Each structure stands twice: as structure tokens, then as C-alpha cells.
Amino acid sequence: MAILSDNIEEFIKSLLDEYDEMIEIQRNELANYFSCAPSQINYVLATRFSPEKGYYIESKRGGGGFIKLVKVPADRHTQIQSLYDVYLKGGQISEKKANDLLTNLRSLGYINEKEEKLAASMISDRAIKIPSNIKDVIRANMLSEMLKTLLGEE
């Protein structure tokens, strides 16, 4: 399934490159092209073309599911603030969500692979040896400080 998602993502990105960062497609046509369910297209759009990754999606139901996808050039501050809002606004974060945040930071080019691995090891449940009801708050505080540092706010 991951390979199919990767193929769909690469196909959509190639279309965006070819058509000046904006495409309009029908969900059903794309699903037919990849011989998959339309829900697989929805999954790829939701997980790989989200606003925090620099994309704007306009979706309309009916008629095959029209989708307008735009790559939005966002500045560093906007992207990092968006990541904060998505992952840390509640003041706590699970280890899985924290790793998703780190992966997004790496895919946006704000940290490299080594930095991602180091940060992941520091925020892991193994490293934070305190009662589980407090771990997610501590992890969120650590990542919040990391994002502030990336923004140059100390």
C-alpha cells in the first residue's frame, strides 16, 4: 500500500511541476488510473499534500470528486507556525505524532536526517522516563522550544 501511495504522490507532484504548481483533477479518474479506490486518493491528499506541507486543496463532492490542488510557496515562519498549530497547539503530543512532526521538518528542509534521528531519540518514551500522563506534555514543550529555535525566537 505504501508503494501505491508513493506512486500517487509522485504522479501528482509531477503534474504540479508540469502545470505551474496548480492542477485540477477528478478523484475517480485518478483512482481509475491507479486501479485503486477513491479513498486511497483521499488518503494521499490528506497525508502528503496538507497545508503544513505547503499545499492548498479545494475539494468538491459529486461528479467524480473534483479536486483543485495548489502548491503554495510559504515562508519559513508560516510553515513552522502551521506545524506548531497542527501538532503542538494542545500542549501535548504523542511519540508517534512527534515523529510525524520531525519527518515534516525534515521533508521541508529545516532539519537533516541525523538531526531528525537525534531529536526522535530524545523525545522517545524510552528517554522520557516519567509517568505516562506527563510524557506528552514534556515532549510538546521540548518540540515547541525546538520550533522556536528554528524560527530564531529564543
Wavefront OBJ file of the C-alpha trace (Angstrom):
o trace
v 0.000 0.000 0.000
v 2.858 2.390 0.766
v 4.280 1.895 -2.703
v 0.938 2.819 -4.265
v 0.726 5.931 -2.085
v 4.275 6.873 -3.089
v 3.398 6.428 -6.780
v 0.264 8.553 -6.462
v 2.212 11.261 -4.621
v 4.974 11.336 -7.249
v 2.422 11.452 -10.064
v 0.581 14.387 -8.504
v 3.868 16.225 -7.848
v 4.923 15.721 -11.470
v 1.586 17.174 -12.607
v 2.103 20.170 -10.308
v 5.571 20.721 -11.775
v 4.242 20.447 -15.322
v 1.278 22.773 -14.781
v 2.850 25.635 -12.829
v 2.034 24.486 -9.288
v -1.776 24.203 -9.794
v -3.845 21.284 -11.062
v -7.491 20.345 -11.274
v -8.239 16.633 -11.358
v -11.119 14.266 -10.744
v -10.702 11.853 -7.865
v -12.372 8.982 -9.754
v -10.208 9.452 -12.849
v -7.073 9.379 -10.731
v -8.346 6.293 -8.871
v -9.059 4.580 -12.208
v -5.594 5.482 -13.499
v -4.008 3.795 -10.456
v -6.614 0.998 -10.208
v -7.442 1.890 -6.626
v -10.363 3.148 -4.578
v -11.043 6.906 -4.459
v -10.431 6.708 -0.710
v -6.770 5.899 -1.482
v -6.545 9.197 -3.380
v -8.129 10.972 -0.392
v -5.560 9.359 1.924
v -2.626 10.536 -0.196
v -4.041 14.054 -0.451
v -4.686 14.278 3.301
v -1.319 12.904 4.401
v 1.070 14.176 1.734
v -0.483 17.398 0.445
v -1.558 19.092 3.652
v -1.348 22.843 4.358
v 1.654 22.402 6.668
v 3.470 20.816 3.732
v 2.713 23.835 1.561
v -0.396 22.768 -0.343
v -3.921 24.123 -0.618
v -6.660 21.657 -1.543
v -10.142 22.545 -2.677
v -12.382 19.518 -2.951
v -15.937 19.206 -4.207
v -18.112 16.118 -3.925
v -20.116 14.715 -6.788
v -19.284 14.392 -10.460
v -16.268 12.220 -9.763
v -14.913 14.340 -6.960
v -13.289 17.452 -8.412
v -10.020 18.410 -6.708
v -8.048 21.602 -7.130
v -4.533 21.360 -5.714
v -2.180 24.329 -5.433
v 1.380 24.381 -4.169
v 1.606 27.478 -2.009
v 5.035 28.973 -1.555
v 5.135 29.739 2.141
v 7.857 31.456 4.061
v 9.728 29.724 6.874
v 7.756 31.408 9.635
v 4.379 30.471 8.132
v 5.356 26.837 7.612
v 6.778 26.380 11.111
v 3.814 28.185 12.691
v 1.478 25.895 10.763
v 3.350 22.833 12.072
v 3.064 24.205 15.596
v -0.681 24.759 15.172
v -1.243 21.262 13.792
v 0.910 19.315 16.241
v 1.519 21.309 19.426
v -1.395 23.677 19.994
v -2.985 21.363 22.590
v 0.138 21.419 24.752
v 0.818 17.708 24.473
v 1.881 15.279 21.758
v 2.229 11.519 21.462
v 5.509 9.935 20.399
v 4.014 8.969 17.020
v 2.724 12.477 16.288
v 6.059 13.923 17.454
v 7.870 11.711 14.962
v 5.440 12.847 12.248
v 6.331 16.453 13.098
v 10.047 15.690 12.847
v 9.503 13.963 9.489
v 7.676 17.058 8.230
v 10.516 19.298 9.411
v 12.990 17.122 7.504
v 10.859 16.993 4.346
v 10.642 20.815 4.429
v 14.437 21.008 4.746
v 14.572 22.537 8.236
v 16.446 19.609 9.765
v 18.515 16.852 8.215
v 18.175 13.089 8.703
v 20.739 12.948 11.504
v 19.040 15.785 13.400
v 15.685 14.065 12.958
v 17.052 10.827 14.440
v 18.702 12.658 17.342
v 15.543 14.575 18.185
v 13.419 11.410 17.865
v 15.670 9.592 20.313
v 15.443 12.490 22.800
v 11.630 12.609 22.740
v 11.048 8.848 22.734
v 9.115 7.158 25.502
v 12.340 5.312 26.384
v 14.157 8.596 27.001
v 11.372 10.319 28.924
v 11.140 8.074 31.974
v 8.326 9.711 33.863
v 4.665 8.799 34.409
v 2.847 8.436 31.092
v 0.302 11.174 31.832
v 3.130 13.743 31.847
v 5.271 12.429 28.935
v 3.188 14.013 26.177
v 3.330 17.441 27.862
v 7.114 17.289 28.328
v 7.543 16.099 24.729
v 5.367 19.000 23.470
v 7.397 21.513 25.475
v 10.648 20.151 24.042
v 9.376 20.293 20.459
v 7.892 23.745 20.989
v 11.310 25.023 22.037
v 12.845 23.326 19.010
v 10.413 25.121 16.677
v 11.121 28.453 18.384
v 14.830 27.880 17.829
v 14.196 27.107 14.159
v 12.319 30.408 13.922
v 15.160 32.250 15.608
v 12.987 33.075 18.628
v 14.708 32.201 21.858
l 1 2 3 4 5 6 7 8 9 10 11 12 13 14 15 16 17 18 19 20 21 22 23 24 25 26 27 28 29 30 31 32 33 34 35 36 37 38 39 40 41 42 43 44 45 46 47 48 49 50 51 52 53 54 55 56 57 58 59 60 61 62 63 64 65 66 67 68 69 70 71 72 73 74 75 76 77 78 79 80 81 82 83 84 85 86 87 88 89 90 91 92 93 94 95 96 97 98 99 100 101 102 103 104 105 106 107 108 109 110 111 112 113 114 115 116 117 118 119 120 121 122 123 124 125 126 127 128 129 130 131 132 133 134 135 136 137 138 139 140 141 142 143 144 145 146 147 148 149 150 151 152 153 154
